[in-house]
Amino acid sequence: QVQLVESGGGLVQPGGSLRLSCAASGGTFSHFVASWFRQAPGNVREFVAGISSTGDSTYYVEPVAGRFTISRDNAKSTAYLQMNSLTPEDTAVYYCAADLQESGTVPRIPAGYRYWGQGTQVTVSS
């Protein structure tokens, strides 16, 4: 079974930074597209950033563009989300997601992924 484990969440002040990691096992991670989603209480789970299997293409939702950077290290079977200039609106549980994608496109909705991490809490104080 493919397993994804997130780490790196925590409490940070506005303007601060965090780097989330998503370690994959049980599959060939280099063949997977990967994305980060987030969900705040009472809100839907929303796409944050995605990356192609090779890492040559990245995609961001407008609220995080310019502040967040998604990357991957296929030799380590790990995806990352570097989050800078954090605001209270970034507070959420962050989830990594991955799946094989024959077309190479990066889905922007949760239904596009079979494999999910457990989530890691990111809290940006007010």
Secondary structure, DSSP 8 states (H G I E B T S, - for coil): --EEEEE--EEE-TT--EEEEEEEESS-GGGEEEEEEEE-TTS--EEEEEE-TTSS-EEE-GGGTTTEEEEEEGGGTEEEEEE-S--GGG-EEEEEEEEE-TT-----SGGG-SEE---EEEEE--
